[in-house]
Amino acid sequence: MATIKHLTSKNSNYAAAESYLTFQHNEYTGLPILDEKGRPKLRDSYLLDTLECGESSFAMACLIANRKYGKNGRREDVKTHHYIISFDPKDAVENGLTMERAQALGLQFCKDNFPGHPAIVCTHPDGHNSAGNIHVHIVIGSLRVRTVERQPFMDKPCDWEAGKKHRCTSAMLRHLRVAVMEMCEQADLNQINLLEAQGDHVSEREYWAQRRGQRRLDHANAKLAAEGQQPTQTVYQTELDKLRKQIYAVLNKTTTFEEFSALLMQEHGIAVKESRGRLSYCPPGRTKFITAKKLSKKLEKEQVLTALSQNIQLAAIIQPAYEQKPDKIRKLVDIQANVAAGKGIGYERWAKKFNLKRWSQTLCLLQEKKLLSEDALDQRIAELQTQHDDALAVVKDLDARMVSLKELRGHLVVYRQYKPLAQKLQTVRNPAKFKEQHRAEFAVYEAACAYFKANGLRTLPDLKKLDAEYQTLSSEKNGFYTRYKKAQIELRELRTAQQNVEAFFRKEERSPAVPQQEVK
């Protein structure tokens, strides 16, 4: 799935852009990484080309344009725009994407969408997070050096006249997302619908805050490990990520919006409000609400109401299994080992009482299930393991089928929604102009048609039948999931009981025998 990201820079040192693309930099500080002689280290692999620069370098071309048109002289002026197109890591394996091919795609993309701007196009084989995704950097000078032919996505003279600055508006970003989708479709690369938000929304600022926080946490944990202490936290969470997880936790166990909002306030102090059909959340310590759009697509009003309705259907099946759940059986404590490690007499007294209760629980469980021999216990554990694995396999299979149906339904809805537009294309006087005016709609429509063709669907299914099949699969999945959870709970209990029995008899074997006095 190719994505596009936009950044701006007010740095008047235009050479810094090329330096960043060709030399290794510390991802946290932004400073160049030096070799043993104090010189910047080149990146291991990259491809770089320039456009609209003539015989000059990118930096010189930008400076000449600034002097010619008298622009970009103030500190607050945006000097360069930086676009990053990241391809799906699977494209390299499944679709034969290479750095050379990605560079060619990036060059053509730059020519089509940023004509007249001095530009650097540079391809890197991997990102800083080592995900294996080939990505293309396109850095353009903000000032256009020549007048270009007007394109359909250009709506003002400043978008094509020389001496004017590049505008990255929401309409321009929408056009670029559509262009990326079309580029991937034509190149047979993996792609998602970039016009709709997908899952959690993590901004550039939050992403780097998480990376820096994780780095600090790793250093602190390394010091604790060197001192022989156990770290209490291994994964750093930003405040927004904590907020998401708290909302998800409440959303998963509520069935009405009133219960959802009340429980959020009761458990986490998070306020929820609805304004103009959109939800916003305010965690404790803040006065300004955060819109759901900035947190996650899953936390918007429509998705929240859908999740609550699904919880109502699952409540009748899953909830009774937890209402009558007995006390959880826990493992026996190794008292001798802990006392030897420095625990005091108070701990020893507590541990003996604790073990007595757990051993009593263990015996009651084994008597209740009539598993009073080692062979019977082993056999029951093996049976439960088989039931657990079989049910889990069915759940995963049904889940995959549901995901496939959901994807098919999404394409079917898009196809039906824009089919009248495609039919109208056959009757208009100027088809090319009409298609360009509705470029985004035709992009998702053609993606749906390509999906049907790739999956050999000549006759499209009925939406109602798809929904009915989805509900059937959902019911089956819930049934097998209940079996899976039931087997998992019993299996966990019996394994704990088995470990307690083994620990008890190991303790008996370790207990020293009372020495007998020698008879003289």
Secondary structure as a PSIPRED ss2 file (coil, helix, strand):
# PSIPRED VFORMAT (PSIPRED V4.0)

   1 M C   1.000  0.000  0.000
   2 A C   1.000  0.000  0.000
   3 T E   0.000  0.000  1.000
   4 I E   0.000  0.000  1.000
   5 K E   0.000  0.000  1.000
   6 H E   0.000  0.000  1.000
   7 L E   0.000  0.000  1.000
   8 T E   0.000  0.000  1.000
   9 S E   0.000  0.000  1.000
  10 K C   1.000  0.000  0.000
  11 N C   1.000  0.000  0.000
  12 S C   1.000  0.000  0.000
  13 N C   1.000  0.000  0.000
  14 Y C   1.000  0.000  0.000
  15 A H   0.000  1.000  0.000
  16 A H   0.000  1.000  0.000
  17 A H   0.000  1.000  0.000
  18 E H   0.000  1.000  0.000
  19 S H   0.000  1.000  0.000
  20 Y H   0.000  1.000  0.000
  21 L H   0.000  1.000  0.000
  22 T H   0.000  1.000  0.000
  23 F E   0.000  0.000  1.000
  24 Q C   1.000  0.000  0.000
  25 H E   0.000  0.000  1.000
  26 N C   1.000  0.000  0.000
  27 E C   1.000  0.000  0.000
  28 Y C   1.000  0.000  0.000
  29 T C   1.000  0.000  0.000
  30 G C   1.000  0.000  0.000
  31 L C   1.000  0.000  0.000
  32 P E   0.000  0.000  1.000
  33 I C   1.000  0.000  0.000
  34 L E   0.000  0.000  1.000
  35 D C   1.000  0.000  0.000
  36 E C   1.000  0.000  0.000
  37 K C   1.000  0.000  0.000
  38 G C   1.000  0.000  0.000
  39 R C   1.000  0.000  0.000
  40 P E   0.000  0.000  1.000
  41 K C   1.000  0.000  0.000
  42 L E   0.000  0.000  1.000
  43 R C   1.000  0.000  0.000
  44 D C   1.000  0.000  0.000
  45 S C   1.000  0.000  0.000
  46 Y C   1.000  0.000  0.000
  47 L E   0.000  0.000  1.000
  48 L E   0.000  0.000  1.000
  49 D E   0.000  0.000  1.000
  50 T E   0.000  0.000  1.000
  51 L E   0.000  0.000  1.000
  52 E C   1.000  0.000  0.000
  53 C C   1.000  0.000  0.000
  54 G C   1.000  0.000  0.000
  55 E C   1.000  0.000  0.000
  56 S C   1.000  0.000  0.000
  57 S C   1.000  0.000  0.000
  58 F H   0.000  1.000  0.000
  59 A H   0.000  1.000  0.000
  60 M H   0.000  1.000  0.000
  61 A H   0.000  1.000  0.000
  62 C H   0.000  1.000  0.000
  63 L H   0.000  1.000  0.000
  64 I H   0.000  1.000  0.000
  65 A H   0.000  1.000  0.000
  66 N H   0.000  1.000  0.000
  67 R H   0.000  1.000  0.000
  68 K H   0.000  1.000  0.000
  69 Y H   0.000  1.000  0.000
  70 G C   1.000  0.000  0.000
  71 K C   1.000  0.000  0.000
  72 N C   1.000  0.000  0.000
  73 G C   1.000  0.000  0.000
  74 R C   1.000  0.000  0.000
  75 R C   1.000  0.000  0.000
  76 E C   1.000  0.000  0.000
  77 D C   1.000  0.000  0.000
  78 V C   1.000  0.000  0.000
  79 K C   1.000  0.000  0.000
  80 T E   0.000  0.000  1.000
  81 H E   0.000  0.000  1.000
  82 H E   0.000  0.000  1.000
  83 Y E   0.000  0.000  1.000
  84 I E   0.000  0.000  1.000
  85 I E   0.000  0.000  1.000
  86 S E   0.000  0.000  1.000
  87 F C   1.000  0.000  0.000
  88 D C   1.000  0.000  0.000
  89 P H   0.000  1.000  0.000
  90 K H   0.000  1.000  0.000
  91 D H   0.000  1.000  0.000
  92 A H   0.000  1.000  0.000
  93 V H   0.000  1.000  0.000
  94 E H   0.000  1.000  0.000
  95 N C   1.000  0.000  0.000
  96 G C   1.000  0.000  0.000
  97 L C   1.000  0.000  0.000
  98 T C   1.000  0.000  0.000
  99 M H   0.000  1.000  0.000
 100 E H   0.000  1.000  0.000
 101 R H   0.000  1.000  0.000
 102 A H   0.000  1.000  0.000
 103 Q H   0.000  1.000  0.000
 104 A H   0.000  1.000  0.000
 105 L H   0.000  1.000  0.000
 106 G H   0.000  1.000  0.000
 107 L H   0.000  1.000  0.000
 108 Q H   0.000  1.000  0.000
 109 F H   0.000  1.000  0.000
 110 C H   0.000  1.000  0.000
 111 K H   0.000  1.000  0.000
 112 D H   0.000  1.000  0.000
 113 N H   0.000  1.000  0.000
 114 F C   1.000  0.000  0.000
 115 P C   1.000  0.000  0.000
 116 G C   1.000  0.000  0.000
 117 H C   1.000  0.000  0.000
 118 P C   1.000  0.000  0.000
 119 A E   0.000  0.000  1.000
 120 I E   0.000  0.000  1.000
 121 V E   0.000  0.000  1.000
 122 C E   0.000  0.000  1.000
 123 T E   0.000  0.000  1.000
 124 H E   0.000  0.000  1.000
 125 P C   1.000  0.000  0.000
 126 D C   1.000  0.000  0.000
 127 G C   1.000  0.000  0.000
 128 H C   1.000  0.000  0.000
 129 N C   1.000  0.000  0.000
 130 S C   1.000  0.000  0.000
 131 A C   1.000  0.000  0.000
 132 G C   1.000  0.000  0.000
 133 N C   1.000  0.000  0.000
 134 I C   1.000  0.000  0.000
 135 H E   0.000  0.000  1.000
 136 V E   0.000  0.000  1.000
 137 H E   0.000  0.000  1.000
 138 I E   0.000  0.000  1.000
 139 V E   0.000  0.000  1.000
 140 I E   0.000  0.000  1.000
 141 G E   0.000  0.000  1.000
 142 S C   1.000  0.000  0.000
 143 L E   0.000  0.000  1.000
 144 R C   1.000  0.000  0.000
 145 V C   1.000  0.000  0.000
 146 R C   1.000  0.000  0.000
 147 T C   1.000  0.000  0.000
 148 V C   1.000  0.000  0.000
 149 E C   1.000  0.000  0.000
 150 R C   1.000  0.000  0.000
 151 Q C   1.000  0.000  0.000
 152 P C   1.000  0.000  0.000
 153 F C   1.000  0.000  0.000
 154 M C   1.000  0.000  0.000
 155 D C   1.000  0.000  0.000
 156 K C   1.000  0.000  0.000
 157 P H   0.000  1.000  0.000
 158 C H   0.000  1.000  0.000
 159 D H   0.000  1.000  0.000
 160 W C   1.000  0.000  0.000
 161 E C   1.000  0.000  0.000
 162 A C   1.000  0.000  0.000
 163 G C   1.000  0.000  0.000
 164 K C   1.000  0.000  0.000
 165 K E   0.000  0.000  1.000
 166 H C   1.000  0.000  0.000
 167 R C   1.000  0.000  0.000
 168 C C   1.000  0.000  0.000
 169 T C   1.000  0.000  0.000
 170 S H   0.000  1.000  0.000
 171 A H   0.000  1.000  0.000
 172 M H   0.000  1.000  0.000
 173 L H   0.000  1.000  0.000
 174 R H   0.000  1.000  0.000
 175 H H   0.000  1.000  0.000
 176 L H   0.000  1.000  0.000
 177 R H   0.000  1.000  0.000
 178 V H   0.000  1.000  0.000
 179 A H   0.000  1.000  0.000
 180 V H   0.000  1.000  0.000
 181 M H   0.000  1.000  0.000
 182 E H   0.000  1.000  0.000
 183 M H   0.000  1.000  0.000
 184 C H   0.000  1.000  0.000
 185 E H   0.000  1.000  0.000
 186 Q H   0.000  1.000  0.000
 187 A C   1.000  0.000  0.000
 188 D C   1.000  0.000  0.000
 189 L C   1.000  0.000  0.000
 190 N C   1.000  0.000  0.000
 191 Q C   1.000  0.000  0.000
 192 I C   1.000  0.000  0.000
 193 N C   1.000  0.000  0.000
 194 L C   1.000  0.000  0.000
 195 L C   1.000  0.000  0.000
 196 E C   1.000  0.000  0.000
 197 A C   1.000  0.000  0.000
 198 Q C   1.000  0.000  0.000
 199 G C   1.000  0.000  0.000
 200 D E   0.000  0.000  1.000
 201 H C   1.000  0.000  0.000
 202 V C   1.000  0.000  0.000
 203 S C   1.000  0.000  0.000
 204 E H   0.000  1.000  0.000
 205 R H   0.000  1.000  0.000
 206 E H   0.000  1.000  0.000
 207 Y H   0.000  1.000  0.000
 208 W H   0.000  1.000  0.000
 209 A H   0.000  1.000  0.000
 210 Q H   0.000  1.000  0.000
 211 R H   0.000  1.000  0.000
 212 R H   0.000  1.000  0.000
 213 G H   0.000  1.000  0.000
 214 Q H   0.000  1.000  0.000
 215 R H   0.000  1.000  0.000
 216 R H   0.000  1.000  0.000
 217 L H   0.000  1.000  0.000
 218 D H   0.000  1.000  0.000
 219 H H   0.000  1.000  0.000
 220 A H   0.000  1.000  0.000
 221 N H   0.000  1.000  0.000
 222 A H   0.000  1.000  0.000
 223 K H   0.000  1.000  0.000
 224 L H   0.000  1.000  0.000
 225 A H   0.000  1.000  0.000
 226 A H   0.000  1.000  0.000
 227 E C   1.000  0.000  0.000
 228 G C   1.000  0.000  0.000
 229 Q C   1.000  0.000  0.000
 230 Q C   1.000  0.000  0.000
 231 P C   1.000  0.000  0.000
 232 T C   1.000  0.000  0.000
 233 Q C   1.000  0.000  0.000
 234 T C   1.000  0.000  0.000
 235 V C   1.000  0.000  0.000
 236 Y C   1.000  0.000  0.000
 237 Q C   1.000  0.000  0.000
 238 T C   1.000  0.000  0.000
 239 E H   0.000  1.000  0.000
 240 L H   0.000  1.000  0.000
 241 D H   0.000  1.000  0.000
 242 K H   0.000  1.000  0.000
 243 L H   0.000  1.000  0.000
 244 R H   0.000  1.000  0.000
 245 K H   0.000  1.000  0.000
 246 Q H   0.000  1.000  0.000
 247 I H   0.000  1.000  0.000
 248 Y H   0.000  1.000  0.000
 249 A H   0.000  1.000  0.000
 250 V H   0.000  1.000  0.000
 251 L H   0.000  1.000  0.000
 252 N C   1.000  0.000  0.000
 253 K C   1.000  0.000  0.000
 254 T C   1.000  0.000  0.000
 255 T C   1.000  0.000  0.000
 256 T C   1.000  0.000  0.000
 257 F H   0.000  1.000  0.000
 258 E H   0.000  1.000  0.000
 259 E H   0.000  1.000  0.000
 260 F H   0.000  1.000  0.000
 261 S H   0.000  1.000  0.000
 262 A H   0.000  1.000  0.000
 263 L H   0.000  1.000  0.000
 264 L H   0.000  1.000  0.000
 265 M H   0.000  1.000  0.000
 266 Q H   0.000  1.000  0.000
 267 E H   0.000  1.000  0.000
 268 H H   0.000  1.000  0.000
 269 G C   1.000  0.000  0.000
 270 I C   1.000  0.000  0.000
 271 A E   0.000  0.000  1.000
 272 V E   0.000  0.000  1.000
 273 K E   0.000  0.000  1.000
 274 E E   0.000  0.000  1.000
 275 S E   0.000  0.000  1.000
 276 R C   1.000  0.000  0.000
 277 G C   1.000  0.000  0.000
 278 R E   0.000  0.000  1.000
 279 L E   0.000  0.000  1.000
 280 S E   0.000  0.000  1.000
 281 Y E   0.000  0.000  1.000
 282 C E   0.000  0.000  1.000
 283 P C   1.000  0.000  0.000
 284 P C   1.000  0.000  0.000
 285 G C   1.000  0.000  0.000
 286 R C   1.000  0.000  0.000
 287 T C   1.000  0.000  0.000
 288 K C   1.000  0.000  0.000
 289 F C   1.000  0.000  0.000
 290 I E   0.000  0.000  1.000
 291 T E   0.000  0.000  1.000
 292 A H   0.000  1.000  0.000
 293 K H   0.000  1.000  0.000
 294 K H   0.000  1.000  0.000
 295 L C   1.000  0.000  0.000
 296 S E   0.000  0.000  1.000
 297 K H   0.000  1.000  0.000
 298 K H   0.000  1.000  0.000
 299 L H   0.000  1.000  0.000
 300 E C   1.000  0.000  0.000
 301 K H   0.000  1.000  0.000
 302 E H   0.000  1.000  0.000
 303 Q H   0.000  1.000  0.000
 304 V H   0.000  1.000  0.000
 305 L H   0.000  1.000  0.000
 306 T H   0.000  1.000  0.000
 307 A H   0.000  1.000  0.000
 308 L H   0.000  1.000  0.000
 309 S H   0.000  1.000  0.000
 310 Q H   0.000  1.000  0.000
 311 N H   0.000  1.000  0.000
 312 I H   0.000  1.000  0.000
 313 Q H   0.000  1.000  0.000
 314 L H   0.000  1.000  0.000
 315 A H   0.000  1.000  0.000
 316 A H   0.000  1.000  0.000
 317 I H   0.000  1.000  0.000
 318 I H   0.000  1.000  0.000
 319 Q H   0.000  1.000  0.000
 320 P H   0.000  1.000  0.000
 321 A H   0.000  1.000  0.000
 322 Y H   0.000  1.000  0.000
 323 E H   0.000  1.000  0.000
 324 Q C   1.000  0.000  0.000
 325 K C   1.000  0.000  0.000
 326 P C   1.000  0.000  0.000
 327 D C   1.000  0.000  0.000
 328 K C   1.000  0.000  0.000
 329 I C   1.000  0.000  0.000
 330 R C   1.000  0.000  0.000
 331 K C   1.000  0.000  0.000
 332 L C   1.000  0.000  0.000
 333 V C   1.000  0.000  0.000
 334 D C   1.000  0.000  0.000
 335 I H   0.000  1.000  0.000
 336 Q H   0.000  1.000  0.000
 337 A H   0.000  1.000  0.000
 338 N H   0.000  1.000  0.000
 339 V H   0.000  1.000  0.000
 340 A H   0.000  1.000  0.000
 341 A C   1.000  0.000  0.000
 342 G C   1.000  0.000  0.000
 343 K C   1.000  0.000  0.000
 344 G C   1.000  0.000  0.000
 345 I H   0.000  1.000  0.000
 346 G H   0.000  1.000  0.000
 347 Y H   0.000  1.000  0.000
 348 E H   0.000  1.000  0.000
 349 R H   0.000  1.000  0.000
 350 W H   0.000  1.000  0.000
 351 A H   0.000  1.000  0.000
 352 K H   0.000  1.000  0.000
 353 K H   0.000  1.000  0.000
 354 F H   0.000  1.000  0.000
 355 N H   0.000  1.000  0.000
 356 L H   0.000  1.000  0.000
 357 K H   0.000  1.000  0.000
 358 R H   0.000  1.000  0.000
 359 W H   0.000  1.000  0.000
 360 S H   0.000  1.000  0.000
 361 Q H   0.000  1.000  0.000
 362 T H   0.000  1.000  0.000
 363 L H   0.000  1.000  0.000
 364 C H   0.000  1.000  0.000
 365 L H   0.000  1.000  0.000
 366 L H   0.000  1.000  0.000
 367 Q H   0.000  1.000  0.000
 368 E H   0.000  1.000  0.000
 369 K C   1.000  0.000  0.000
 370 K C   1.000  0.000  0.000
 371 L C   1.000  0.000  0.000
 372 L C   1.000  0.000  0.000
 373 S C   1.000  0.000  0.000
 374 E H   0.000  1.000  0.000
 375 D H   0.000  1.000  0.000
 376 A H   0.000  1.000  0.000
 377 L H   0.000  1.000  0.000
 378 D H   0.000  1.000  0.000
 379 Q H   0.000  1.000  0.000
 380 R H   0.000  1.000  0.000
 381 I H   0.000  1.000  0.000
 382 A H   0.000  1.000  0.000
 383 E H   0.000  1.000  0.000
 384 L H   0.000  1.000  0.000
 385 Q H   0.000  1.000  0.000
 386 T H   0.000  1.000  0.000
 387 Q H   0.000  1.000  0.000
 388 H H   0.000  1.000  0.000
 389 D H   0.000  1.000  0.000
 390 D H   0.000  1.000  0.000
 391 A H   0.000  1.000  0.000
 392 L H   0.000  1.000  0.000
 393 A H   0.000  1.000  0.000
 394 V H   0.000  1.000  0.000
 395 V H   0.000  1.000  0.000
 396 K H   0.000  1.000  0.000
 397 D H   0.000  1.000  0.000
 398 L H   0.000  1.000  0.000
 399 D H   0.000  1.000  0.000
 400 A H   0.000  1.000  0.000
 401 R H   0.000  1.000  0.000
 402 M H   0.000  1.000  0.000
 403 V H   0.000  1.000  0.000
 404 S H   0.000  1.000  0.000
 405 L H   0.000  1.000  0.000
 406 K H   0.000  1.000  0.000
 407 E H   0.000  1.000  0.000
 408 L H   0.000  1.000  0.000
 409 R H   0.000  1.000  0.000
 410 G H   0.000  1.000  0.000
 411 H H   0.000  1.000  0.000
 412 L H   0.000  1.000  0.000
 413 V H   0.000  1.000  0.000
 414 V H   0.000  1.000  0.000
 415 Y H   0.000  1.000  0.000
 416 R H   0.000  1.000  0.000
 417 Q H   0.000  1.000  0.000
 418 Y H   0.000  1.000  0.000
 419 K H   0.000  1.000  0.000
 420 P H   0.000  1.000  0.000
 421 L H   0.000  1.000  0.000
 422 A H   0.000  1.000  0.000
 423 Q H   0.000  1.000  0.000
 424 K H   0.000  1.000  0.000
 425 L H   0.000  1.000  0.000
 426 Q C   1.000  0.000  0.000
 427 T C   1.000  0.000  0.000
 428 V C   1.000  0.000  0.000
 429 R C   1.000  0.000  0.000
 430 N C   1.000  0.000  0.000
 431 P H   0.000  1.000  0.000
 432 A H   0.000  1.000  0.000
 433 K H   0.000  1.000  0.000
 434 F H   0.000  1.000  0.000
 435 K H   0.000  1.000  0.000
 436 E H   0.000  1.000  0.000
 437 Q H   0.000  1.000  0.000
 438 H C   1.000  0.000  0.000
 439 R H   0.000  1.000  0.000
 440 A H   0.000  1.000  0.000
 441 E H   0.000  1.000  0.000
 442 F H   0.000  1.000  0.000
 443 A H   0.000  1.000  0.000
 444 V H   0.000  1.000  0.000
 445 Y H   0.000  1.000  0.000
 446 E H   0.000  1.000  0.000
 447 A H   0.000  1.000  0.000
 448 A H   0.000  1.000  0.000
 449 C H   0.000  1.000  0.000
 450 A H   0.000  1.000  0.000
 451 Y H   0.000  1.000  0.000
 452 F H   0.000  1.000  0.000
 453 K H   0.000  1.000  0.000
 454 A H   0.000  1.000  0.000
 455 N C   1.000  0.000  0.000
 456 G C   1.000  0.000  0.000
 457 L C   1.000  0.000  0.000
 458 R C   1.000  0.000  0.000
 459 T C   1.000  0.000  0.000
 460 L C   1.000  0.000  0.000
 461 P C   1.000  0.000  0.000
 462 D C   1.000  0.000  0.000
 463 L H   0.000  1.000  0.000
 464 K H   0.000  1.000  0.000
 465 K H   0.000  1.000  0.000
 466 L H   0.000  1.000  0.000
 467 D H   0.000  1.000  0.000
 468 A H   0.000  1.000  0.000
 469 E H   0.000  1.000  0.000
 470 Y H   0.000  1.000  0.000
 471 Q H   0.000  1.000  0.000
 472 T H   0.000  1.000  0.000
 473 L H   0.000  1.000  0.000
 474 S H   0.000  1.000  0.000
 475 S H   0.000  1.000  0.000
 476 E H   0.000  1.000  0.000
 477 K H   0.000  1.000  0.000
 478 N H   0.000  1.000  0.000
 479 G H   0.000  1.000  0.000
 480 F H   0.000  1.000  0.000
 481 Y H   0.000  1.000  0.000
 482 T H   0.000  1.000  0.000
 483 R H   0.000  1.000  0.000
 484 Y H   0.000  1.000  0.000
 485 K H   0.000  1.000  0.000
 486 K H   0.000  1.000  0.000
 487 A H   0.000  1.000  0.000
 488 Q H   0.000  1.000  0.000
 489 I H   0.000  1.000  0.000
 490 E H   0.000  1.000  0.000
 491 L H   0.000  1.000  0.000
 492 R H   0.000  1.000  0.000
 493 E H   0.000  1.000  0.000
 494 L H   0.000  1.000  0.000
 495 R H   0.000  1.000  0.000
 496 T H   0.000  1.000  0.000
 497 A H   0.000  1.000  0.000
 498 Q H   0.000  1.000  0.000
 499 Q H   0.000  1.000  0.000
 500 N H   0.000  1.000  0.000
 501 V H   0.000  1.000  0.000
 502 E H   0.000  1.000  0.000
 503 A H   0.000  1.000  0.000
 504 F H   0.000  1.000  0.000
 505 F H   0.000  1.000  0.000
 506 R H   0.000  1.000  0.000
 507 K H   0.000  1.000  0.000
 508 E H   0.000  1.000  0.000
 509 E H   0.000  1.000  0.000
 510 R H   0.000  1.000  0.000
 511 S C   1.000  0.000  0.000
 512 P C   1.000  0.000  0.000
 513 A C   1.000  0.000  0.000
 514 V C   1.000  0.000  0.000
 515 P C   1.000  0.000  0.000
 516 Q C   1.000  0.000  0.000
 517 Q C   1.000  0.000  0.000
 518 E C   1.000  0.000  0.000
 519 V C   1.000  0.000  0.000
 520 K C   1.000  0.000  0.000
